[in-house]
């Protein structure tokens, strides 16, 4: 159609498949409804699970086509829906987790545990676009000290890392093994666990990625593609093992090694499954060592606000590989699939 003032550019997928299904289209500019704001997008990240898996049609809670990906846009409020008291021009980052608002967890302020929620970029159109309409509650103010790209990574991954730490009962002095430690959630997990006083072992799939994670504060690192993960963890911890594993890969070969790295009474907390999601479990080890496996997803409002505040003060540093124009979305997906990035890839519709 002819582009007009009320049209916008978006990356639209009309079928599931490879990166080639991501196509630039003109679509109508959304009008924010009651309780919503319209955000002019300045940054949105490319996520393995909520972008690559959704695009391929392999995500457990799939999208309805046609669809626009993008779980974590940041930008500027451009328009207000009815019953919204926010400022036009306010800098915000968007949380993808749209809570149901009625379950016991939501009423108790434990939004992350709501299983009736929807996700921006999955069940709702996301931020691979010049503009996106989102619930006002999901738009969090960001300080001038943070760029839009930084706010996108901080707002998505660091609150989730706080959730992992809370579910895993991480305390000062604990040993924590972080899997995929140079990825978006992994690098956040390294920093959050270190910030809480834990001794972190950063595990990643190459020496370069291990070094990047160690530079973020980990006490030690393991390349799980060329070293035996369990043996190295036990060597580093003097034979004891770790108190907590942050697991966000769910790879059939790596999961058993991570699980075997736990000390008695240890906890494995898992959030993410881009490595496949089907793994074997040593049940004898589970009950004989009194271990726990805990599923976690999303984040609570208090953790989002805490992460953004701490990052603005310089406590946390997001690991960003590059910023690309929105029209390069398919190329960005190929880069992630090829393992050619170290840190997050950000799309910027204003480029």
HUJO-V267814 format. One record per residue. OMEGA is omega in whole degrees, -180 to 180 (999 if undefined). Layout:
BEGIN
((OMEGA) (OMEGA))
END
This chain:
BEGIN
((178) (-179) (-180) (179) (-177) (176) (178) (175) (176) (174) (-173) (172) (-179) (175) (176) (180) (-179) (-179) (-178) (179) (179) (-174) (177) (179) (166) (178) (179) (176) (-177) (173) (-178) (179) (179) (179) (-178) (172) (174) (-177) (169) (-171) (176) (178) (173) (-175) (176) (-176) (-179) (-175) (-174) (176) (-176) (-180) (176) (-180) (-177) (-178) (-176) (-179) (-173) (179) (-167) (-180) (173) (-178) (-6) (-172) (174) (180) (173) (-172) (-167) (-179) (170) (-179) (-173) (176) (-176) (-176) (-179) (171) (178) (174) (178) (178) (176) (-179) (170) (-178) (179) (178) (-176) (166) (-170) (173) (-174) (-169) (179) (-173) (178) (176) (-175) (-177) (-179) (180) (179) (-180) (180) (-179) (179) (-174) (-175) (-177) (177) (180) (177) (-176) (169) (179) (171) (-176) (177) (178) (176) (177) (-174) (-167) (172) (-174) (178) (179) (175) (176) (-177) (174) (-179) (-179) (-178) (-179) (-176) (179) (179) (-178) (178) (-179) (-179) (171) (178) (179) (179) (-179) (179) (-179) (180) (-175) (-179) (-166) (-176) (173) (177) (178) (174) (177) (176) (-179) (179) (180) (180) (178) (-179) (178) (178) (180) (177) (169) (-178) (175) (179) (177) (-178) (-166) (177) (176) (-178) (180) (-180) (-179) (174) (179) (177) (-175) (-179) (180) (177) (178) (180) (176) (-179) (172) (-171) (169) (-178) (-180) (-179) (-170) (175) (179) (180) (-179) (175) (-179) (179) (-180) (178) (179) (178) (174) (179) (-180) (-179) (-180) (178) (172) (-173) (175) (179) (177) (174) (-173) (-177) (-180) (-179) (179) (-180) (176) (-178) (-177) (178) (177) (-173) (-171) (-176) (178) (-174) (169) (168) (-175) (-180) (-178) (-177) (176) (-175) (-180) (-175) (-177) (-178) (178) (178) (180) (180) (179) (-177) (170) (175) (-178) (179) (-178) (170) (-180) (-173) (179) (-179) (-176) (-175) (177) (178) (174) (179) (-175) (175) (-178) (175) (-175) (178) (177) (-178) (-175) (-180) (-179) (177) (-178) (176) (172) (-172) (174) (180) (176) (174) (-177) (176) (-177) (-178) (-180) (176) (180) (179) (-178) (-180) (179) (-179) (180) (178) (178) (176) (-178) (-175) (180) (178) (180) (-177) (-180) (-178) (174) (-176) (175) (-179) (-177) (179) (-176) (-180) (178) (179) (177) (179) (179) (179) (-180) (-180) (-178) (-173) (-177) (175) (-172) (-173) (170) (-177) (172) (-180) (-178) (-179) (179) (999))
END
